[in-house]
């Protein structure tokens, strides 16, 4: 998946979800990629495990079909496992989900793939502790921020990346008739476990765990308490070491002192990653172990980013438009919302610093369409994110790396 945009699409979708046991905020951004290939899934009560929740992030590659398929179907397969302490049964559920994608007639001939990092969480009888089972397939990551007596957080690693250069992974790849070239499976894929990736799973017969690329999760079990937080994210958050596990926990902890809006904190993480050089799609989610019913919002929030109208930015403009439409906005509606948000920020800044003149708001009209960018200049690290939930107006009504990387 190459990098082909002249500017990053920095529009975001913010998600605010909750139940009596969990408070969840998430954000996603397309970034420099031509398409958004990430997906996520949050289920607070599984049908056959009504006291347990599923939270997962899926990082697609080579297309946008596999990640949403896994996000929809993996919770169902795992819900069919009677006892999650039976790790072999959990592994079989993941392999069955993978087989269902590979055998689906809609996807025959396509080479889409996806990582998965997921958690199955069950509270104890007194609800004071939570058993967190984390499964990982690929190089997305999960960390637990454990609250310490001094109100700082310890970082607990819940997943380990699956890279072709790891001895265990390389041995399996070679035994299956493959090779590791330039750190990639057969010189193609920079991770060694994933859903999909049909060409790297031939032959389809035989031991499903022994393929060059397999969908076998590693599972780590940890205990969480109220005050802790779980952070799950695609590898765009960690690409080129823009964040380590420890530094992202520290970053989140610092932001939580400024706001309790978890979706906004996730948006700040994405902005920081972009500023530090991440070139990938980005999805991040924070789960707190506390009552989130008052936090939950029925509608997700679309926050449009800067729009560049230069003549050489056609790919960017098409990607921006597609990203807006995915959230239910036409391009015109997205640009009007961008101008409205800019005006609100200008007014808020003027009130905060009454000694300074009011900043002129950005406007969207025929003249603006000929300018290079429609936005207010600002550093994403310090700018507040618009927090008001805005329902998408129906369309037509008047006015969520290395260039060679395939993961």
C-alpha positions as CSV (number, residue, x, y, z in Angstrom):
1,X,0.0,0.0,0.0
2,X,1.8,3.1,-1.2
3,X,1.7,6.6,0.0
4,X,0.2,8.7,-2.8
5,X,-1.4,11.8,-1.2
6,X,0.0,15.3,-1.5
7,X,-1.4,16.1,2.0
8,X,-2.7,13.9,4.8
9,X,-6.5,13.5,5.4
10,X,-6.6,14.6,9.0
11,X,-10.4,14.5,9.4
12,X,-11.3,12.3,12.3
13,X,-14.3,10.3,13.6
14,X,-14.7,10.3,17.3
15,X,-16.5,7.5,19.1
16,X,-18.0,7.7,22.6
17,X,-19.4,4.5,24.0
18,X,-20.2,3.1,27.4
19,X,-22.0,0.6,29.6
20,X,-22.3,0.1,33.4
21,X,-18.8,-1.4,33.4
22,X,-16.9,0.3,30.7
23,X,-16.2,3.8,29.4
24,X,-14.8,3.8,25.9
25,X,-13.5,6.5,23.6
26,X,-11.9,6.0,20.2
27,X,-10.8,8.0,17.2
28,X,-9.7,7.2,13.7
29,X,-7.8,9.1,11.0
30,X,-6.9,8.2,7.4
31,X,-3.7,10.2,7.3
32,X,-1.4,10.0,4.3
33,X,-2.8,6.7,2.9
34,X,-5.1,6.8,-0.2
35,X,-7.7,4.7,1.5
36,X,-8.9,4.0,5.1
37,X,-8.3,0.3,5.8
38,X,-8.7,0.2,9.6
39,X,-11.8,-1.1,11.4
40,X,-12.8,-1.6,15.0
41,X,-15.5,-3.5,17.0
42,X,-16.9,-2.8,20.4
43,X,-19.5,-5.2,21.9
44,X,-20.4,-4.6,25.6
45,X,-22.5,-7.8,26.0
46,X,-21.8,-10.9,23.8
47,X,-24.9,-13.0,23.2
48,X,-23.6,-16.2,24.8
49,X,-21.3,-14.4,27.3
50,X,-23.6,-11.6,28.5
51,X,-21.3,-10.7,31.3
52,X,-18.3,-10.2,29.0
53,X,-17.3,-7.6,26.5
54,X,-15.3,-7.6,23.3
55,X,-13.0,-4.7,22.1
56,X,-10.9,-5.0,19.0
57,X,-8.9,-3.0,16.4
58,X,-8.2,-4.4,12.9
59,X,-5.5,-2.9,10.7
60,X,-6.1,-3.8,7.0
61,X,-3.6,-4.0,4.2
62,X,-3.8,-4.5,0.4
63,X,-7.5,-3.5,0.5
64,X,-10.3,-2.5,2.8
65,X,-12.4,-5.7,2.7
66,X,-10.7,-8.0,5.3
67,X,-10.6,-5.7,8.3
68,X,-14.3,-4.9,8.4
69,X,-15.1,-8.6,7.8
70,X,-12.9,-9.6,10.8
71,X,-14.4,-6.8,12.9
72,X,-17.9,-8.0,12.2
73,X,-17.4,-11.8,12.4
74,X,-14.5,-12.4,14.9
75,X,-16.7,-11.5,17.9
76,X,-19.3,-14.0,16.7
77,X,-16.8,-16.8,16.4
78,X,-15.3,-16.1,19.8
79,X,-18.7,-15.9,21.4
80,X,-19.2,-19.5,20.2
81,X,-16.3,-20.7,22.4
82,X,-17.8,-22.0,25.6
83,X,-14.7,-21.5,27.8
84,X,-12.2,-18.8,26.9
85,X,-9.7,-20.4,29.2
86,X,-9.4,-23.1,26.6
87,X,-6.8,-21.3,24.4
88,X,-6.9,-24.0,21.7
89,X,-10.6,-23.3,21.3
90,X,-9.9,-19.6,21.0
91,X,-7.2,-20.3,18.3
92,X,-9.7,-22.5,16.4
93,X,-12.3,-19.7,16.5
94,X,-9.8,-17.3,14.9
95,X,-8.7,-19.8,12.3
96,X,-12.4,-20.5,11.4
97,X,-13.0,-16.8,11.0
98,X,-10.0,-16.6,8.7
99,X,-11.3,-19.5,6.7
100,X,-14.7,-17.9,6.3
101,X,-13.1,-14.9,4.8
102,X,-10.9,-16.9,2.4
103,X,-13.8,-19.0,1.2
104,X,-16.3,-16.2,0.8
105,X,-17.1,-15.9,-2.9
106,X,-17.2,-12.0,-2.6
107,X,-13.4,-12.0,-1.9
108,X,-12.1,-14.7,-4.2
109,X,-9.1,-13.4,-6.1
110,X,-8.5,-10.5,-3.7
111,X,-5.4,-10.3,-1.5
112,X,-6.8,-8.2,1.3
113,X,-5.4,-9.0,4.8
114,X,-5.8,-7.6,8.3
115,X,-4.1,-7.7,11.7
116,X,-6.2,-8.1,14.8
117,X,-5.7,-7.1,18.5
118,X,-8.7,-8.0,20.6
119,X,-9.7,-8.3,24.2
120,X,-12.3,-10.4,25.9
121,X,-13.1,-8.8,29.3
122,X,-15.1,-10.4,32.2
123,X,-15.7,-8.7,35.6
124,X,-15.3,-10.6,38.8
125,X,-18.3,-11.3,40.9
126,X,-17.8,-8.2,43.0
127,X,-17.0,-6.1,39.9
128,X,-13.8,-4.8,41.6
129,X,-11.5,-6.6,39.2
130,X,-11.7,-7.5,35.5
131,X,-10.1,-10.5,33.8
132,X,-8.6,-9.2,30.5
133,X,-7.8,-11.8,27.9
134,X,-5.9,-10.2,25.0
135,X,-5.4,-11.9,21.6
136,X,-3.0,-10.6,19.0
137,X,-2.6,-11.5,15.3
138,X,0.0,-9.3,13.6
139,X,1.5,-6.1,14.8
140,X,-1.3,-4.0,16.3
141,X,-0.8,-3.5,20.0
142,X,-2.6,-3.5,23.3
143,X,-1.2,-2.1,26.6
144,X,-2.7,-1.7,30.0
145,X,-2.1,1.4,32.0
146,X,-2.2,0.3,35.7
147,X,-2.8,3.0,38.2
148,X,-0.1,3.2,40.9
149,X,-0.5,4.7,44.4
150,X,1.3,7.9,43.3
151,X,-1.3,8.3,40.5
152,X,1.2,7.5,37.8
153,X,0.7,4.5,35.5
154,X,2.7,1.4,35.0
155,X,2.8,0.0,31.4
156,X,1.8,-3.6,31.1
157,X,2.4,-5.2,27.7
158,X,-0.5,-7.3,26.4
159,X,0.7,-8.1,22.9
160,X,3.9,-8.8,21.0
161,X,4.4,-8.0,17.4
162,X,4.6,-10.9,14.9
163,X,7.5,-10.1,12.6
164,X,8.9,-12.4,9.9
165,X,12.4,-11.9,11.2
166,X,11.5,-13.4,14.6
167,X,13.1,-16.9,14.9
168,X,9.8,-18.7,15.6
169,X,8.1,-17.0,12.7
170,X,11.0,-17.4,10.3
171,X,11.2,-21.1,11.0
172,X,7.5,-21.6,10.2
173,X,7.7,-19.5,7.0
174,X,10.7,-21.5,5.7
175,X,9.1,-24.8,6.7
176,X,6.0,-23.8,4.7
177,X,8.1,-23.2,1.6
178,X,8.5,-19.5,2.0
179,X,11.4,-17.2,2.7
180,X,12.1,-13.9,4.5
181,X,13.4,-11.2,2.3
182,X,14.0,-7.6,3.3
183,X,12.2,-8.4,6.5
184,X,9.1,-9.6,4.7
185,X,7.3,-12.9,4.0
186,X,8.3,-13.8,0.5
187,X,9.5,-10.2,0.2
188,X,5.9,-9.0,0.4
189,X,4.3,-8.7,3.9
190,X,6.1,-7.1,6.8
191,X,4.2,-9.1,9.4
192,X,3.9,-12.9,9.8
193,X,0.3,-13.4,11.1
194,X,-2.9,-12.0,9.7
195,X,-6.4,-12.7,8.5
196,X,-6.6,-13.0,4.7
197,X,-3.5,-12.7,2.6
198,X,-4.6,-15.5,0.4
199,X,-1.5,-15.9,-1.7
200,X,0.6,-16.4,1.4
201,X,-1.6,-19.2,2.7
202,X,-1.3,-21.7,-0.1
203,X,-1.8,-24.6,0.0
204,X,-5.1,-24.1,1.7
205,X,-5.1,-27.7,2.8
206,X,-3.2,-29.1,5.8
207,X,-2.3,-27.6,9.1
208,X,-3.8,-24.1,9.3
209,X,-1.3,-23.1,12.0
210,X,1.7,-24.0,9.8
211,X,1.1,-21.7,6.8
212,X,3.6,-19.0,5.9
213,X,1.1,-16.4,7.2
214,X,-1.3,-17.7,9.8
215,X,-4.2,-16.3,11.9
216,X,-3.0,-17.9,15.2
217,X,-3.3,-15.4,18.1
218,X,-0.9,-15.2,21.0
219,X,-3.0,-14.8,24.2
220,X,-2.0,-12.9,27.3
221,X,-4.2,-12.7,30.4
222,X,-4.0,-9.8,32.9
223,X,-6.2,-8.4,35.7
224,X,-7.4,-4.8,35.6
225,X,-9.1,-2.6,38.2
226,X,-11.0,0.6,38.3
227,X,-8.6,3.4,37.7
228,X,-6.6,1.4,35.1
229,X,-7.1,1.9,31.4
230,X,-6.7,-0.3,28.3
231,X,-5.3,1.1,25.1
232,X,-5.6,-0.8,21.8
233,X,-4.4,0.6,18.5
234,X,-3.1,-0.2,15.1
235,X,0.6,0.0,14.3
236,X,0.2,3.4,12.8
237,X,0.4,4.7,16.4
238,X,3.8,3.1,16.8
239,X,5.2,3.3,13.3
240,X,8.8,4.4,13.1
241,X,8.8,4.5,16.9
242,X,6.8,7.7,17.0
243,X,5.5,6.2,20.3
244,X,6.7,3.3,22.5
245,X,4.3,1.4,24.7
246,X,5.6,3.3,27.7
247,X,5.5,6.8,26.1
248,X,2.0,6.4,24.8
249,X,0.8,5.5,28.3
250,X,2.6,8.5,29.6
251,X,1.0,10.7,26.9
252,X,-2.5,9.5,27.6
253,X,-2.0,9.9,31.4
254,X,-1.0,13.5,30.9
255,X,-3.9,14.2,28.6
256,X,-6.4,12.6,31.1
257,X,-5.3,15.3,33.5
258,X,-6.6,17.9,31.0
259,X,-9.8,16.3,29.9
260,X,-11.9,13.2,30.8
261,X,-13.2,12.9,27.2
262,X,-11.5,9.7,26.0
263,X,-12.3,10.2,22.4
264,X,-10.6,13.6,22.5
265,X,-7.5,12.0,24.2
266,X,-7.4,9.5,21.3
267,X,-7.6,12.3,18.8
268,X,-4.6,14.0,20.5
269,X,-2.7,10.7,20.2
270,X,-3.5,10.6,16.4
271,X,-2.4,14.2,15.9
272,X,0.8,13.6,17.9
273,X,1.6,10.5,15.7
274,X,1.0,12.5,12.5
275,X,3.2,15.4,13.7
276,X,6.0,12.9,14.7
277,X,6.0,11.3,11.2
278,X,3.5,8.4,11.1
279,X,2.4,7.8,7.5
280,X,-0.2,5.1,8.1
281,X,-3.9,4.9,8.8
282,X,-4.5,5.4,12.6
283,X,-7.1,4.0,15.0
284,X,-6.9,4.2,18.7
285,X,-9.2,3.3,21.6
286,X,-9.1,3.8,25.4
287,X,-11.2,1.6,27.7
288,X,-11.7,2.6,31.3
289,X,-13.1,0.1,33.8
290,X,-15.9,2.3,35.2
291,X,-19.5,3.3,34.5
292,X,-19.7,4.8,31.1
293,X,-23.5,5.2,30.6
294,X,-23.4,9.0,31.0
295,X,-20.5,9.3,28.6
296,X,-22.0,7.2,25.8
297,X,-23.3,9.1,22.7
298,X,-25.7,7.5,20.1
299,X,-24.0,9.5,17.3
300,X,-20.3,9.5,16.4
301,X,-18.6,12.8,15.8
302,X,-17.1,13.8,12.5
303,X,-14.3,16.4,12.8
304,X,-13.2,17.7,9.4
305,X,-9.5,18.5,8.9
306,X,-7.9,21.1,6.6
307,X,-9.0,20.9,2.9
308,X,-6.4,21.6,0.3
309,X,-7.7,22.9,-3.1
310,X,-4.5,23.2,-5.0
311,X,-4.5,21.9,-8.6
312,X,-2.0,19.1,-8.0
313,X,-4.0,17.7,-5.0
314,X,-6.6,15.7,-6.9
315,X,-5.9,12.5,-5.1
316,X,-6.1,14.2,-1.8
317,X,-9.4,15.9,-2.7
318,X,-10.9,12.6,-3.8
319,X,-9.7,10.9,-0.6
320,X,-11.0,13.8,1.6
321,X,-14.4,13.6,-0.1
322,X,-14.6,9.8,0.2
323,X,-13.7,10.1,3.9
324,X,-16.4,12.7,4.5
325,X,-19.0,10.6,2.7
326,X,-18.1,7.6,4.8
327,X,-19.3,9.7,7.8
328,X,-22.5,10.8,6.0
329,X,-21.3,14.2,4.8
330,X,-21.1,15.6,1.3
331,X,-17.9,17.5,0.6
332,X,-19.9,20.8,0.8
333,X,-21.3,19.9,4.2
334,X,-17.9,18.9,5.5
335,X,-16.4,22.2,4.4
336,X,-19.2,24.2,6.0
337,X,-18.6,22.2,9.3
338,X,-14.9,23.0,9.0
339,X,-15.7,26.7,8.7
340,X,-18.1,26.5,11.6
341,X,-15.6,24.8,13.8
342,X,-13.0,27.4,12.8
343,X,-15.3,30.2,13.8
344,X,-16.1,28.6,17.1
345,X,-12.5,28.2,17.9
346,X,-11.7,31.8,16.9
347,X,-14.5,33.0,19.2
348,X,-13.3,30.8,22.1
349,X,-9.7,32.1,21.6
350,X,-10.9,35.7,21.6
351,X,-12.8,35.2,24.9
352,X,-9.8,33.5,26.5
353,X,-7.5,36.3,25.4
354,X,-9.7,39.4,25.3
355,X,-6.7,41.6,24.8
356,X,-6.2,40.3,21.3
357,X,-8.4,41.1,18.3
358,X,-10.9,38.5,17.1
359,X,-9.4,36.1,14.6
360,X,-11.2,36.1,11.3
361,X,-13.1,32.9,10.7
362,X,-12.5,30.7,7.8
363,X,-15.3,30.7,5.2
364,X,-16.2,28.3,2.4
365,X,-17.2,30.1,-0.8
366,X,-16.2,30.2,-4.4
367,X,-13.2,32.3,-3.6
368,X,-12.0,29.9,-0.9
369,X,-12.2,27.0,-3.3
370,X,-9.3,28.6,-5.2
371,X,-7.1,28.9,-2.1
372,X,-4.6,26.2,-1.1
373,X,-6.1,25.3,2.2
374,X,-9.3,26.0,4.1
375,X,-8.5,25.9,7.8
376,X,-7.0,27.9,10.6
377,X,-3.2,27.4,11.2
378,X,-2.6,25.6,14.4
379,X,-0.5,22.9,16.0
380,X,-2.5,19.7,16.4
381,X,-0.6,19.1,19.6
382,X,-2.1,22.1,21.4
383,X,-5.4,22.8,19.7
384,X,-8.5,21.6,21.5
385,X,-10.7,19.2,19.5
386,X,-14.3,20.2,18.9
387,X,-16.3,18.1,21.4
388,X,-19.9,18.7,20.5
389,X,-21.6,15.8,18.8
390,X,-22.9,16.7,15.4
391,X,-25.3,14.4,13.6
392,X,-24.6,13.9,9.9
393,X,-27.0,15.7,7.6
394,X,-28.5,13.4,4.9
395,X,-26.5,13.6,1.7
396,X,-28.1,16.0,-0.9
397,X,-29.8,18.1,1.7
398,X,-29.2,21.8,1.4
399,X,-26.6,22.9,3.1
400,X,-13.7,7.6,12.0
401,X,5.4,4.1,7.2
402,X,7.6,3.0,4.8
403,X,6.2,3.7,1.3
404,X,6.9,0.0,0.5
405,X,4.9,-1.3,3.5
406,X,2.0,-3.6,2.8
407,X,0.7,-3.7,6.4
